[in-house]
Amino acid sequence: MIDLNNGIVVVSGGGSGIGRGLALKAAARGARVAVVDIQRDAAAETVALLAAAAGEARAYEADVTDLEALQTLASQIERDFGCINMVFNNAGVFSGGTLAQTRPQDFGWLFEVNVRGLYNAIQAFLPALERTAAAGGLAHFVNTGSENSLAVPPLGPFSAYTATKHAVFGITDCLRRDVKGSGIGVSLICPGLVQTNLWNAKRTRQDRFGGAREAAAAAGGSMAAGRTIEATADTVFEGLDAGEFLIVTDPRIRSFAAPRLDEIARALDTADARITTL
Ligand SMILES: NC(=O)c1ccc[n+]([C@@H]2O[C@H](COP(=O)([O-])OP(=O)(O)OC[C@H]3O[C@@H](n4cnc5c(N)ncnc54)[C@H](O)[C@@H]3O)[C@@H](O)[C@H]2O)c1
């Protein structure tokens, strides 16, 4: 079991949904939590919930698409709390449609937040985790991918979003190789559907991508079939305790991820049979 007692945990996208759930679980294990979100009030609400449960936490407003802001934030969190032990790179946004239906601005928005935001956070927090690991402390990145990291789900299409979450898998696997031997751990969470506010992600869309927009409440309907935030966060911590790289939080993902694995295996078999000299 990972020991988070008095540990310092950073959660991006901690003002809502899965991030809030992870922040609450970390605090329940005795961690002190830096709740980071583009929405200051949402981050402050999470901190109030943590305080009500006797957890120590602070809210930080930051946009993960801003590398300099994240670098400043990493130094600020180290000054406020001390050595950082665990960074949940969880902030993410969603927009639906086929690739043809996805406006260039939304394609840019999805990749800036979900992919560049992850790269930025690695740039900003890796030095802090290296210092923690060098001093013998727990140092771990936990990146939030999706069932969309493992295959193309039948629900949708969410084509550009799915593409970003495949990139999150690639970045996280590369990070695992990059930090091998450094004492830093890396995990990838792949949640299935979870009952969060992701359907209304455009509420935080920056002006340069078209500005904030509230979705119609009906847009959230399909998320009711998801697991609860609390159950999802429990599964994530079970995976972290077991030292897993890949943590899948919904067994229903098998129905569309397994056929892709079969397809890859068949293509490898075909290559073996077809190509006998290199
Ligand atoms: N809900 C699901 O079904 C589901 C499934 C798989 C993966 N995910 C992933 O889980 C993560 C969390 O999403 P959620 O479902 O909890 O949604 P959510 O909308 O409830 O929470 C996302 C949080 O990220 C914040 N955020 C958005 N853009 C940001 C930015 N540029 N910088 C900093 N913070 C920003 C939002 O303000 C919000 O508080 C995302 O990466 C999402 O892709 C969600």
The ligand as a Tripos MOL2 file, in Angstrom:
@<TRIPOS>MOLECULE
LIG
   44    48     1     0     0
SMALL
NO_CHARGES

@<TRIPOS>ATOM
      1 N1        -16.0110   11.3680  -16.9280 N.am      1 LIG1
      2 C1        -15.6480   10.3760  -17.6910 C.2       1 LIG1
      3 O1        -16.4770    9.5630  -18.1370 O.2       1 LIG1
      4 C2        -14.1990   10.1920  -18.0370 C.ar      1 LIG1
      5 C3        -13.8090    8.9640  -18.5760 C.ar      1 LIG1
      6 C4        -12.4840    8.7680  -18.9020 C.ar      1 LIG1
      7 C5        -11.5650    9.7680  -18.6700 C.ar      1 LIG1
      8 N2        -11.9650   10.9640  -18.1530 N.ar      1 LIG1
      9 C6        -10.9420   11.9880  -17.9370 C.3       1 LIG1
     10 O2        -10.9430   12.3550  -16.5760 O.3       1 LIG1
     11 C7        -10.3550   13.6430  -16.4310 C.3       1 LIG1
     12 C8        -11.2240   14.4840  -15.5120 C.3       1 LIG1
     13 O3        -12.4610   14.7310  -16.1520 O.3       1 LIG1
     14 P1        -13.8510   14.6570  -15.3870 P.3       1 LIG1
     15 O4        -14.6470   13.6150  -16.0480 O.co2     1 LIG1
     16 O5        -13.6480   14.6150  -13.9300 O.co2     1 LIG1
     17 O6        -14.4880   16.0550  -15.8720 O.3       1 LIG1
     18 P2        -14.8910   17.3690  -15.0700 P.3       1 LIG1
     19 O7        -15.2980   18.3370  -16.1350 O.co2     1 LIG1
     20 O8        -15.8520   17.0570  -14.0010 O.co2     1 LIG1
     21 O9        -13.5100   17.8490  -14.4150 O.3       1 LIG1
     22 C9        -12.4550   18.3630  -15.1950 C.3       1 LIG1
     23 C10       -11.7590   19.4870  -14.4500 C.3       1 LIG1
     24 O10       -10.6500   19.9400  -15.2550 O.3       1 LIG1
     25 C11       -10.6220   21.3710  -15.1940 C.3       1 LIG1
     26 N3         -9.9320   21.9140  -16.3630 N.ar      1 LIG1
     27 C12       -10.3980   21.9800  -17.6500 C.ar      1 LIG1
     28 N4         -9.5030   22.5990  -18.4300 N.ar      1 LIG1
     29 C13        -8.4460   22.9120  -17.6370 C.ar      1 LIG1
     30 C14        -7.2120   23.5740  -17.8900 C.ar      1 LIG1
     31 N5         -6.8980   24.0440  -19.1050 N.pl3     1 LIG1
     32 N6         -6.3470   23.7260  -16.8570 N.ar      1 LIG1
     33 C15        -6.6670   23.2860  -15.6170 C.ar      1 LIG1
     34 N7         -7.8270   22.6720  -15.3250 N.ar      1 LIG1
     35 C16        -8.7040   22.4870  -16.3230 C.ar      1 LIG1
     36 C17       -12.0850   21.7640  -15.1430 C.3       1 LIG1
     37 O11       -12.2410   23.0840  -14.6540 O.3       1 LIG1
     38 C18       -12.6690   20.6990  -14.2350 C.3       1 LIG1
     39 O12       -12.6300   21.0970  -12.8800 O.3       1 LIG1
     40 C19       -10.2140   14.1940  -17.8460 C.3       1 LIG1
     41 O13        -8.8660   14.0330  -18.2700 O.3       1 LIG1
     42 C20       -11.1280   13.2990  -18.6620 C.3       1 LIG1
     43 O14       -10.7570   13.2390  -20.0040 O.3       1 LIG1
     44 C21       -13.2570   11.1960  -17.8150 C.ar      1 LIG1
@<TRIPOS>BOND
     1     1     2 1
     2     2     3 2
     3     2     4 1
     4     4     5 ar
     5     4    44 ar
     6     5     6 ar
     7     6     7 ar
     8     7     8 ar
     9     8     9 1
    10     8    44 ar
    11     9    10 1
    12     9    42 1
    13    10    11 1
    14    11    12 1
    15    11    40 1
    16    12    13 1
    17    13    14 1
    18    14    15 2
    19    14    16 1
    20    14    17 1
    21    17    18 1
    22    18    19 2
    23    18    20 1
    24    18    21 1
    25    21    22 1
    26    22    23 1
    27    23    24 1
    28    23    38 1
    29    24    25 1
    30    25    26 1
    31    25    36 1
    32    26    27 ar
    33    26    35 ar
    34    27    28 ar
    35    28    29 ar
    36    29    30 ar
    37    29    35 ar
    38    30    31 1
    39    30    32 ar
    40    32    33 ar
    41    33    34 ar
    42    34    35 ar
    43    36    37 1
    44    36    38 1
    45    38    39 1
    46    40    41 1
    47    40    42 1
    48    42    43 1
@<TRIPOS>SUBSTRUCTURE
     1 LIG1         1 GROUP 0 **** ****
